[in-house]
């Protein structure tokens, strides 16, 4: 019995563990000890035979609670529900802390990778505001890195930074990805899905390659960027609102697309509140040594290697 329970712990994602202290002659405390080594929430159930001292010992080891027999099923279910809810909040808080930590690390490493003082100054100036930002530049110039830097330096940096890769999704998938959908909205929609704008509420949403968005989705995007911040999930009629800061990036000339009728001029107007142009590396060769040192520090630390000194290398002086 004990081996079977441990096998389930290894294979399944468990939020609440309810166990007796005696499992057919086996020690339930071993199961608690095993569960403590895993990122799980567990609830200890005393079988009514063991002493209070044993129950206290179980709680000292990490059990959240104990109950005695005969069971009060109503209280037991309510207790498990509270523990499951607490577990969910714990997971969400951990995810948020990891996101903020990752963003901070990215900012520390990225500070040496962002190009030229002019771009950095613009980022520092615009970050504390709520203005939408349009980042232009060729592929590989660091547009997403600049977007992260803006978010990290903003008042929203404790909330989520959500990325939507517009070029990678079909028009239908992009709309669902951004705004979510209701159960039964289309074939295969077996449950409600929360869109990226809802997920980013209170934080920042980054639309990468915004020039690839089709006209029908541009209309939806224009509405959510209005003062109302309103949208509906696909297949739904409930109007929702999301407080997000929008940063968009493109490697295309949006003004040219507007002239060609491929991109809405009113959407471009809302996106182009602050424009940042990321110059390619070939136009800022002076940044190459800085980039090399940044990458070197990052990967030496990542691989637990001593930091190499490149200052005396011949190519660095060229």
N, C-alpha and C positions, 0 to 999 in steps of 0.2 A: 504493500500500500504506500509506504513512504517513498520507495523508488519510483513508483508511478507518478506520485505527486511532484517529485523533483523533476521528472521527465517533462511533465506539463509546464513547469516553471521555465525550463530551458527552451521549450518550443513555442510557447504562447506568450502574447502580451497580456499580462495580468495586472489589473488595477487594484483589486481587493482580494486578499487571501483570508479565508475563514477556516480555521483548523482547530481540532481537538488537541489536547496535550497528549492524549493516549490514542494511538492509531493501531488498534488490533495488537497490542503488546509492544508496539514500537513507540519511540519517543518523539512526540510532536515538536519538541524543542529543537530537534535537529532540522526540521523543516523550516522553522523560524530562522535559525542560524543561516540556512542556505538562502532563504529569501532575502535576508539582510545584505547579502553580497550582490544583489541584483537591484536595478532601478525600479522597484515595485513598491506599491502601498500595500501593507498587509494588516489584517485585523485578527487578533488572537481570541480564540474561543475557549474558555475554561470548561472542562466537562463536568464540573460540579463535584468531582471526587478529590481533585488535587487541592492542596491548601492554598490559602491566600498568599503565603510566602512564595509559593511556586509561581503564582500568577504575577506577583510583583516582580519576580526574577525575569519572567518572560517580557514584561513591559520594559524593564531595565535594558534588556537585550535589544529592544527596538520595536516590540509590538505596540500598536497604537491603543489598544483597548482589550478588555476581556469581559465576557458575559458568563453567567452561570445557568445551569439547568435547574428546573425546566425552562425552556426557551420561551421568551415573549417574542413571537414572530414579527409583530408590528414594530416593536422597538429595534429588533435586529435588522429588519429591512431598512428602517429609517437611518440606523447607524451606518450600515453599509453604503447607503446613498450619500450620506454626508462625507464619508471617507472617499468615495469615488469622485465627488465634486471637488474635495480638497486636493485630490491627486491631479485632477484636470487643471486646476489653478496652478499647482506646483509645476506641472509640465509647461504651461504657458509662460510662467515667470522665468523658468529656466531657459526656454527658447528665446525669450526677449533679452535676457542677460547675455546669452551667447551671441545674439545678433549685435548687441551694443559693443561687446568685447571684440568681436570680429571687425566691426566697423572702425573701432578705435585703432586696432592693429593695422587695418588697411590705411587709415589716415596717417599713422606714424610712418609706415613704409612708403605710402603714396606721396607724402609731402616732397620726397626727393624725385618723384617720377613725373609730377605734373610740370608742364612746360612753362617756362618764362615767367618773370615777375608780373607781367601785365595780367596774365590769366589768374595767377594766385591772388592778386589784389582784387580783381573782379569777384572772385569766389568769396573772399573774405567780406567784401562789401554787401553782396547780395544774400549771403547765407542767412543772416538774422531776420531778413524780411520774409514776407509771405508771397513774394512775386513769383510767377511762373518763369521758368528759364528754358531757353532753347540753346542747345549745345550743337554746334556744327563742326564738321571735320571729317577727314578721311578715316577709313577703317584702321584701327590700331593706334590712333592718336591719344587715346585715354579719355574718351567721352564719358564712359560709365564711371571711371575713376573720379572724374570731376564731379559727376552727379553725387557719388558717395561723399565726397568732400563737402559739398554744399549741405547735404543732409546732416553730416556729422557736426558741422559748425552751426547748425540751425537750432531753434528752440524746440524742434520736433525730434531731436536726436535720440530721445528715449522711447520713441514710438517706432513702428516698422518702416523699413525701406523696401518697397515691393517693386520688382522689375517685371516688365512685360516686353517680350521680344516680338515685336509686331511683324517682322518679316518672316518669322518661323511658323506663323499660324494662318490658316485660311480665314476668309472674312467671317464665316459663321463661328469658327472656333475662337477667333479673336474677340468677337462680341461676347460669347459665353465666358471667355477667360476674364474679360474686363468687368462684366456686369453680373455674372452668375446666371443661374437658371432655376426655375421651379421644377418640382417633381412632375413628370409627364409632359414637359414642354416639347419634347421631341422623342423620337425612338431611341431608347437606351437611357433616357433621363429617369432613372429609377429613384432618385432622391434629390432633394434640393442641394444646390451647390452655391457657395458664397464666392462672389467674384473678387477680383483684385482690388477694386476700389473700396469695397467693404472691408477687406482685409487691411488696407492701408489707412483706414479712418484714424485721423489724428496724426498721421505720419506723412510719408512722401511716396509718391508713385512715379516710377521712371519708365517712360515709354521709349524704348530703343528702336531706332529706324522708323520714326513716326511717319516718314514720307511714304511708307508702304501701306498705310491704312486706306481701305476702300471708301468711297463716298458715303455709303449708308452708315458705316461706323463713325465716320467723321461727324455726321449729324448728331449721333448719340454722344460722342465725346464733347461736342460743342455745348450740349445741354448740361453735362455734368461739370463743365468748366464755368458755367454761368454763376451768378450770385446765388441761385437756388441750390446749386450742387446736387441736382436731382437726377435720378435715373430709375429704371425698372429692370428687374431681372427678366431674362428671356422667358416668355410664357407667363409672366406675372403682370398684375395690374396695380400692385401696391407701389406707391412712389417712395423711394428711399433717398437718403441723403448721406453724403460722405464728406467729411472735412479733411481734404488732402491737399498737399502742396505738389504741383505737377512740374516735373522736369522732363523734357523731351530731347531726343538726340536724333541726328540725321547725318548721312553722308551725301545727301542730295541737296540741290539748290531749290529750297521750297518756294522762293520767289518766282523762279522759272516755272515750277509746277503750277503755281497760282495763275500765271499768265497763260499757261497751256490748258487751264480748266481742269487740272487733275487734282488740285488741292484747294479746299475752300479758303477764300481770302479772310473770312471772319474767324475761322479757326486759326489761321496763321497769325492774325492780329492778337488773339488771346494767348497763343504760345510764345510769341516774340516780344514778351515784356522786357526781358533781359536776354541779350544774345552773347554767347561766348563762342569764340572760334578757336579751335584747338589746332595749332600749326603742326605739320608733319615733322618728323625728326630730321629730315634732310634740310629743313630750314632753321634748325636750332642745334647744330652740331656741338655747340658748346655744352649742351646738356648730356652728351654721351658719357663723359667720365662720371657725372653725378648719377646717371642711371646705372652704370656698371657698379658703382659703390653700393647703391641701394639694393640692387639684386644680390650682390655678393653678401652683404650683411644679412639679408633675408634668408637666403638659402644656406648659409653657414649656420645660422641659428636653427633653422628648420632641421638640418641634418646633424646637428651637434658637432660641428667642425670648427676648428680655430679660425678666426678671421684672418684672411690673407692681406698683406700690405701691398697694394698695387702702385703706391706713390712713386716707386723707383722704376717701374716698368717703362720701357722705352716708348711704347705706343701711347702711354698716357701723357707724355710730354710733347707729342707731335701736334 
